Amino acid sequence: MTVPPPPGSGINRLIAIMAQLRNPEGGCPWDLEQNFQTIAPYTIEEAYEVADAIEKHDMDGLKDELGDLLLQVVFHGRMAEEQGLFDFSAIADSCSEKMIRRHPHVFGQRDDIVSAADQVSAWEATKAIERAGKAAADLPHSALDGVAAALPSLTRAAKIQKRAARVGFDWTETAPILDKIEEEIAEVRHELAVGAGPDRLEDEVGDLLFAVTNLARRLELDPEATLRRATLKFERRFRRMEALTGQTLEGRTLEQLDALWNQVKAEER
């Protein structure tokens, strides 16, 4: 049995479509099988596709990807509504109240926030109060509370470092961070020289990545975006190497590949 698509437009129509997809009578078998855990990876994937469209300056694609991301919110809202937890309206209301609470200079009585830097400071202070209010009574409060474990590793590392910096555990200059990076490289070299196993190597390479993330943060760079840009650059140059040869790069010596790489780099200057 099929049903006609819900009429109307905008968010209400999307909510109605999702309700029908989850309807045991005539709904979609795949949608009906899903739960919060199975949908979560798709939510993360859609957020990355939004970022990818922005990176490519693809505004038509961005519209589509934002729609896909919105669908994820509607999907989670529908599942929560079915369980009597909350619905999409409650999600929107919660977000609205949070925005009002975190912008007292716009919707309240504060007039001391006159710059973006002032707002960032006030925003973080308000978030800290909110986190403290949510902390369980039987758990000790930490400056690191509220940093989601599911974040991409580079992003989470930067957020953890930023939280530690708020209590003064941070370098204020780049020089000691560069020294720390060199120290971590030396430790990786040592572990390689003594034939360390994968666990020790993972520890030391992890420390190196953490230190490099700290450098990016100190330079006010987003480490996730910085690595994504470097990866895109590598991909662009590698594809150009393939185009220059007109065939696969397999079978060529490292010296030949290095020469091609340098040729591509020279073209970009």
N, C-alpha and C positions, 0 to 999 in steps of 0.2 A: 504494500500500500504506500503510495506516495502522496505528498501534500504540496500545495503551492508554496512558493517562497513567501515569507512574511512581507507585507506591504510597508510603505514608509521609507525613511532614509535615516542616515546618521547612526548614532550609537544605539538608539532604541531598537532599530532594525537588526543590528548586529547581535544585540543581546537576545532578541527573539529567535534569530537563526541558531545561536548556540543552544538555546533552550530546546529547540526542536532536534538538533543533532544529538542531544543527550536524552531525548525522550525515549523511554523503553518501547513506546508504541510508534514505530515507524522511524526511529532515529537511526544514526549511523553506528554499525557494530564496532568500528574502530574507536570512535569518540566515546562510546559507552564503556569501553574497556579501560579507559585511561583514568589515572588518579594523579594526585599532586606530584608524586615521585616520578611517574613516567613522563609527565609533561614538563617537569623542570628543565631537563636538558634542551628541549625545544625552545623554552623561554630564553635560556642563555644563548643558544645559537642565533635566535632572531635578533637579540641585542647586538651581537657581533655583525650580523648582516646589515643592520642600521649603520653601524660604524664604518663598514666597508663601503656602503653607498656614499656616505659623507666624504670618505677619503678619496673616492673617485669623482666627487662633484657630480654625481648622478642624481639629479633632483627627481626625475620620474621614478627611478629606482627607489629613492628615499621614501617617496610617498607610499609605494607598495610595501617596503620593508617596515615602515612605521605602522601600516595597517596590520601586517603580520604580528608585530610586537603587541599591538593593541588587542589582537585576537587572543594572545596568550593571557592577558589580564582578564579578559572576558571569560575565557575558559576556566581559569582558576576561580574567578568569582562565581561562576555557575556551579562548579563542584562544591564550593563552600556553602552556597545557598542550599544545595541538595542535602547537605549534612546539618543544616540549621545553624551554621557558624556566622556567616555574613553574606552579603551580596555585593553586586557591582556598585550600587548606590552607596553602600557603607564604605567601600574602598575609596570612592571619589570624595565622600564627606570627610573621611579620615585625612586624605591628602589635602583637602581644602583647609581644614582646621590646622594642620601642620604648617601650611604655607602662611596662614595668617599669624600663627604663633611665632614663626621664625622671621617675620617681617614686621616687627613692631614700629619701625620707622615709616612704613607705608600704611598699615592698618591700625596702628596704635598711637601712643602719645610720645614716643621717642623722637627727638630731633637732633641727636648727636651722631647719627650715621650719615655721613656726607660723601663717602667714597666706597669703592668696591672693596678695598682693604678693610675698612670699618665693618662692612657687612659680613665679610668672611669671618672676622673675629667674633662678631656677635652671633653669627650662625653657629659656629663651633661651640661657643659658650652655651647656647640654648640646647644644642644636641647633647652636650655633656650632662646638663641637668636632666634631660629626658632619659638618657641612658641610666643615670643614677636612680631615677624613679622606677625604672623597669627591673633593676637588679634584684635578684631574689634575696630575701632577708637572711637566708642562711649561707649565702655566698659572699666572700670578701669582694669589695669593689676594686676594680683595676682600671688604670688609665687606658688599658688596651681593650676594654669591653666594647662590644658592638661591631667589631670588624669581622665581617662574615667569612667563615672558613672556606666557602665555595667560590670566593673571588679568584680571578686569575692570579697566579703566584706573584708576578711582578707587581701587580696593582696592590695585592694584599701586603706585600713586603713594604711598599712605600707608605701605605696607610699605617702599618704598625710602627714604622720609623717615625712618622709624623706624630703619632700619639706619644711616643717616648720623648720626642723633642719638646712637647708641651710642658713636661716636667723638668726640662733642662738636660736630659740625657741625649746630647747631640753635639756634633761639631759645628762650629759657626763659620768655618772657612773650608775651602776645597782642599788645601794642601794636605792636612792630615787624612782626609778621605783617600786621596791619591796614594799616600804612604800605606794606608791600610790595604788598598788594592794590590800594591806591589808586595806587601807582606803575604797576602792570600795567594798570589801567584807563586811566590817562593814556596809556600806550603804545598801547593799542588805539585810543583816540581819535585819536592822532597818525597812526597808519597809515591810519585811515579818512579823515582830513582830507587826506592826501597822495595818496589814491587807490591805496593799496597793493593788490597782487594777492593771490590766495587763499593763496599760500604764506606770505607775511609775516603775513597775518591769522591763519592757522592757528597760526603760531609764537606770536604774541602772545596769542591767546585761550587757547592751550594753557598758556602761562605763567600766565595768570590763573586757570585751573582748577587748576593745580598749587599756586598760592598759597592758593586757597580750601580745597583739600584739606589743606594744612598747618594752616590755622586749625582745621578740624574735628578734626584729629588732636590739636592742642594742647588743645582743649576736651574731649578724650577722647570724641569722637563718631566713629562709623563713617561715613566719607563716603558709602559706597555705600548704607547704610541710611538716611542722612539725605536723600540725593537721592531715594531710592525713596519715602520718606515724603512729601516735598514733591510728588513727581509724583502720588502717590495723592490728596493733598489737592487738587491742581489738577484731577485727573480727577473727584473727587467734586463739586467746585464747578461745573465745566463741565457735568456731567450735570444738576445742579440748575438751572442756567440754562436748559438745554433743556426741563426739566420745567416751569419757570415759564411758558415761552412756549407750550408744547404743540406746538411745531413746530420746524423747522430754524432755526438762527441765521443762515443765509446771507441776505444782502441787507440786514442791519441795519448801521447806521453804527457806527463804533468808539465814539462817545459813548454810543449806546444799549447796546452790549455792556458798556461800562465801568459804566454805571448798573446793569445786571443783576448784574454781578460784585460790585459794592458791596452790592447788596441781599442776595445770597447770603452774603457775608461777615458782614453785620449779623445774619442769621439764626443764624449759628454762635456769636455772642458770648453 
